[in-house]
Amino acid sequence: MRLLLACLVAIVSVGLVAFGGVSALVGLLDQRAADRVYVVQFKRPGDDCGGARQMHLDVTTGKPLSCRPGYAGAIGGYARNDLPGFADADNEDVLALAETLGADGLSTAEQREIQDRVDQIVTTVPDAERPDREPGLWGARQAWLGGGLVAAGVVGLVALLLLAIRTVKRES
């Protein structure tokens, strides 16, 4: 009976570590992607884009770039030139500012000014329309839960190991 219980604890603990590890990794990757949604990417024509949900602007002209995402595993599609949750007027406002400032190239200060304008608009976007505020278990919450599952699985395996060592010492 003890052996059956020990096997069950081992199987459950290994499952917790495996599932928790994958869940934590997925949560971290989701949160990383969400944190970058409202960060404008300033690139040169021909550069790889960072992500399909970001706005990409030509650093030499301030005009929107139409480029493919440059990360491995990207399947078709072009990067968007509007930001999720923004009204059309807000997207046009950002693009007009970028083109005005970028007539002779975008300096670091001008890039910061464009990003500051995006940050101002983000504060007015309702949480329900923001992809980085999705309800439910994802992102950082999922990563923390996954880490907790890993910790619980490790505690179970360590307890099982300590019990086995104690049993071997008692029998010898």
C-alpha positions as CSV (number, residue, x, y, z in Angstrom):
1,M,0.0,0.0,0.0
2,R,2.9,2.4,0.8
3,L,4.5,1.6,-2.5
4,L,1.3,2.4,-4.3
5,L,0.9,5.7,-2.4
6,A,4.6,6.6,-3.0
7,C,4.2,5.9,-6.8
8,L,1.0,8.1,-6.8
9,V,2.8,10.9,-5.0
10,A,5.8,10.7,-7.4
11,I,3.5,10.7,-10.5
12,V,1.5,13.7,-9.2
13,S,4.6,15.6,-8.2
14,V,6.3,15.1,-11.6
15,G,3.1,16.1,-13.3
16,L,2.9,19.3,-11.2
17,V,6.5,20.2,-12.1
18,A,6.0,19.5,-15.8
19,F,2.7,21.3,-16.1
20,G,3.7,24.1,-13.8
21,G,6.9,24.7,-15.7
22,V,5.1,24.9,-19.1
23,S,2.4,27.1,-17.6
24,A,4.9,29.5,-16.1
25,L,6.8,29.8,-19.3
26,V,3.7,30.4,-21.4
27,G,2.6,33.0,-18.8
28,L,5.9,34.8,-18.9
29,L,5.9,34.9,-22.7
30,D,2.3,36.2,-22.8
31,Q,3.1,38.9,-20.3
32,R,6.2,39.9,-22.3
33,A,4.1,40.2,-25.5
34,A,1.4,42.2,-23.7
35,D,4.0,44.6,-22.2
36,R,5.2,45.5,-25.7
37,V,1.8,46.1,-27.4
38,Y,1.9,49.9,-26.8
39,V,5.6,50.4,-27.5
40,V,6.3,52.0,-30.9
41,Q,9.1,50.4,-32.9
42,F,11.3,52.7,-34.9
43,K,13.0,50.8,-37.7
44,R,14.6,51.3,-41.0
45,P,13.2,49.9,-44.2
46,G,14.4,46.3,-44.5
47,D,14.7,45.8,-40.7
48,D,12.9,42.9,-39.1
49,C,9.8,44.0,-37.2
50,G,9.4,43.1,-33.5
51,G,5.8,42.0,-33.4
52,A,2.7,42.0,-35.5
53,R,0.6,43.9,-32.8
54,Q,3.0,46.9,-32.6
55,M,3.2,50.1,-34.6
56,H,6.3,50.3,-36.7
57,L,7.6,53.7,-38.0
58,D,10.4,54.5,-40.4
59,V,13.1,56.3,-38.4
60,T,14.2,58.2,-41.5
61,T,10.8,59.6,-42.5
62,G,8.4,58.9,-39.6
63,K,6.0,57.1,-42.0
64,P,4.5,53.8,-41.1
65,L,6.4,50.7,-42.2
66,S,4.8,47.7,-43.8
67,C,7.0,44.8,-42.8
68,R,6.7,41.2,-41.8
69,P,7.4,40.2,-38.2
70,G,11.0,39.1,-37.9
71,Y,10.7,36.5,-35.2
72,A,10.9,32.8,-35.8
73,G,7.6,31.1,-36.2
74,A,5.8,34.1,-37.6
75,I,3.2,32.9,-40.1
76,G,2.4,35.4,-42.8
77,G,0.7,38.7,-42.3
78,Y,2.2,42.2,-42.0
79,A,2.7,44.3,-38.9
80,R,-0.2,46.6,-38.1
81,N,0.1,50.4,-38.3
82,D,-2.6,50.9,-35.7
83,L,-2.6,50.2,-32.0
84,P,-5.2,47.9,-30.5
85,G,-7.9,49.7,-28.6
86,F,-7.1,53.1,-30.1
87,A,-9.8,54.9,-32.0
88,D,-9.0,55.7,-35.7
89,A,-8.6,59.3,-34.8
90,D,-6.0,58.4,-32.1
91,N,-4.0,56.2,-34.5
92,E,-4.1,59.0,-37.1
93,D,-3.0,61.5,-34.5
94,V,0.1,59.4,-33.7
95,L,0.9,58.8,-37.4
96,A,0.5,62.5,-38.2
97,L,2.8,63.5,-35.3
98,A,5.4,60.9,-36.5
99,E,5.3,62.2,-40.1
100,T,5.5,65.8,-39.0
101,L,8.5,65.2,-36.7
102,G,10.1,62.7,-39.1
103,A,10.3,65.0,-42.2
104,D,14.1,65.1,-41.7
105,G,14.5,61.9,-39.7
106,L,13.4,61.0,-36.2
107,S,15.9,62.0,-33.4
108,T,15.9,60.1,-30.1
109,A,14.0,63.1,-28.5
110,E,11.3,63.0,-31.3
111,Q,10.9,59.2,-30.9
112,R,10.4,59.8,-27.2
113,E,7.8,62.5,-28.0
114,I,5.9,60.0,-30.2
115,Q,6.1,57.3,-27.5
116,D,4.9,59.8,-24.9
117,R,1.9,60.7,-27.0
118,V,1.0,56.9,-27.3
119,D,1.4,56.6,-23.6
120,Q,-1.0,59.5,-23.1
121,I,-3.6,57.9,-25.3
122,V,-3.2,54.5,-23.7
123,T,-4.5,56.0,-20.4
124,T,-7.8,56.7,-22.1
125,V,-8.3,53.3,-23.6
126,P,-10.8,51.3,-21.5
127,D,-9.4,48.1,-19.9
128,A,-11.9,45.9,-21.9
129,E,-10.4,47.1,-25.2
130,R,-6.8,46.6,-24.1
131,P,-5.1,43.3,-25.1
132,D,-2.8,43.6,-22.1
133,R,-5.7,43.6,-19.6
134,E,-7.5,40.4,-20.7
135,P,-9.5,38.8,-17.9
136,G,-8.8,35.3,-16.7
137,L,-5.7,33.3,-16.2
138,W,-2.8,34.5,-18.4
139,G,0.4,36.5,-18.3
140,A,1.9,37.2,-14.9
141,R,-1.0,35.4,-13.0
142,Q,-0.4,32.3,-15.0
143,A,3.3,32.5,-14.5
144,W,2.9,32.8,-10.7
145,L,0.4,29.9,-10.6
146,G,2.8,27.8,-12.7
147,G,5.7,28.6,-10.4
148,G,3.5,27.6,-7.4
149,L,2.7,24.3,-9.1
150,V,6.4,23.7,-9.7
151,A,7.2,24.5,-6.0
152,A,4.4,22.1,-4.9
153,G,5.7,19.4,-7.1
154,V,9.3,19.8,-5.9
155,V,8.1,19.8,-2.3
156,G,6.3,16.5,-3.0
157,L,9.4,15.0,-4.6
158,V,11.7,16.1,-1.8
159,A,9.3,14.7,0.8
160,L,9.2,11.4,-1.0
161,L,13.0,11.4,-1.2
162,L,13.3,12.1,2.5
163,L,10.8,9.4,3.3
164,A,12.7,6.9,1.2
165,I,16.0,7.8,2.9
166,R,14.4,7.5,6.4
167,T,12.9,4.1,5.4
168,V,16.3,2.8,4.1
169,K,18.1,4.0,7.3
170,R,15.5,2.3,9.5
171,E,15.8,-1.0,7.7
172,S,19.6,-1.1,7.9
